[in-house]
Amino acid sequence: MRFIGRKSELSKLDAEYNRDSSFVVIYGRRRVGKTTLIKEFLKEKTAFYFLATEELESQSMKRLAGVVARTTKNTLLQKAVFTDWVDLFQVIADYKPEEKKVLVIDEFPYLVKTNSAFPSILQNVWDEILKDSNVMLILSGSFISMMQKHALSYDSPLYGRRTAQMRLAPLPFTDIYAVQKMPFDQAVEQYAVTGGIPKYLEFFEDGRPLEEQLKDTVLSKSGFLYEEPNFLLKSESVTAVNYFSIIKTIADGNHKLGKIAGILGQETSSLTPYLSTLLDLGFIEKRTPITKKNPEKSRKGLYFIADNFIRFWFRYVYPYKGELELDNMQIVLDEMHKDFREKFVAFVYEDICKTIFVELCRNEEITFTPSRSGSYWLNDFDGDTEIDVVSVDHQNKRVFAGECKYHAKPVDAQVYFALKEKVNNATEIRKAFPGYEVIYGVFSKSGFTQRMLDIAKESADILLVNEDHLV
Ligand SMILES: Nc1ncnc2c1ncn2[C@@H]1O[C@H](COP(=O)(O)OP(=O)(O)OP(=O)(O)O)[C@@H](O)[C@H]1O
């Protein structure tokens, strides 16, 4: 698969590279593409790339010595025995190529697992040896909880050393679609399952129908992704039954704290610690209406699963594990035929529309500088008050309100009228953004009726967006 996207991440790394001394922490969920991003960045640079693994410390030092020997082309080092990290890092500091050198410690948490003093050792090495040796240090790792604890937190010896940190997010739909050679709806359905995780994309590249690929990769007991969420949750040591039950309840479409607690027969207060761990790890997210000034404190926050693949797995695989163990995949396919497109994919399409809108703004296809983007609802996430995409441009005093339709038929003007009415009834939007001009957007997978197109031609305040963006 050719390298996709990551423009802003690469330019952030370039900016760090151009500083006198830089210390960058990169972290993110398994399979999101950290190593690939780093390797792309290292192209044409003098680099010491060390991938830590679960092995004895002496073996790690031996391998790093090998890396140093190769980069410095000093074969004597290959045979040297190092018993102290400081000596190894000193060799790196003493190596003086013309351009800046980059030292990468990938999967840094493994070194901490083998030697809990490693963050202190590295802090010392950075302060005393590396900082002034024209080096860029990159620490990378997948265990989000360990990266937060040992590389980022206030309690870590490394606190205060980093010059930048990057939590790598999945690839946005628009970057993937730009390089894919497939119809828009096929790409959307695939993204609804893979969620922009490049490793997952690799399994869905052979052009066969999605169901066939799902059977091989996700629904078959020997499929690579059959147990994936177990693996992801275990990596972060969140294996308790409570975590599974919470994710499953949210995957079933329950988003309010009270409702989730009610279904699980628990007090809301007893769920809070579990939710906050899942939030920290990025498995779930809390969304609040765009009109709330303090999203952190808002009681209107709703919980959603943040990762498409995890949502898919808990919705269509987890409940049928018993049947799948007996190779009965049909039950899952039948379940998918009921609501995969209409509900599951339609929900993901709303997020995709948000990304498309950001791209329209970035490409200056519309004059809008988003200050905040999200959605709006009054009490619950229902069709009556919910506005799928809402973005605010404080600079130009404009609000964008968009409705997304993942329907098989062209969207008619009725949808636009209903959206206008919803915005008119949303007194909270008018209160939060008084006097702001409203721009209406209708996103459609299957185009628009002639009536809708004619109305849009006459009005400056409507944007019609399909897969080719603005119509
Ligand atoms: N930007 C990208 N474009 C294309 N393919 C990518 C991209 N990023 C990652 N990949 C592919 O996805 C797979 C996983 O990527 P990578 O190993 O970099 O992830 P990671 O975050 O380091 O994973 P882990 O934490 O599980 O080791 C690789 O096979 C890689 O080829």
The ligand as a Gaussian input file, in Angstrom:
#p B3LYP/6-31G(d) Opt

LIG

0 1
 N        0.132000       6.558000       6.126000
 C        0.054000       5.281000       5.728000
 N       -0.190000       4.972000       4.425000
 C       -0.265000       3.707000       4.027000
 N       -0.095000       2.637000       4.826000
 C        0.150000       2.869000       6.126000
 C        0.239000       4.195000       6.637000
 N        0.495000       4.114000       7.950000
 C        0.560000       2.795000       8.235000
 N        0.368000       2.042000       7.154000
 C        0.356000       0.559000       7.116000
 O       -0.368000       0.103000       8.266000
 C        0.328000      -0.912000       8.948000
 C        0.504000      -0.546000      10.407000
 O        1.335000       0.589000      10.488000
 P        2.459000       0.771000      11.600000
 O        3.166000      -0.500000      11.873000
 O        3.238000       1.966000      11.207000
 O        1.539000       1.126000      12.838000
 P        1.962000       1.332000      14.347000
 O        1.079000       2.402000      14.898000
 O        3.420000       1.550000      14.468000
 O        1.537000      -0.094000      14.892000
 P        1.845000      -0.890000      16.231000
 O        1.697000       0.064000      17.355000
 O        0.765000      -1.939000      16.238000
 O        3.225000      -1.426000      16.082000
 C        1.640000      -1.113000       8.217000
 O        1.550000      -2.318000       7.506000
 C        1.771000       0.037000       7.266000
 O        2.264000      -0.347000       6.034000

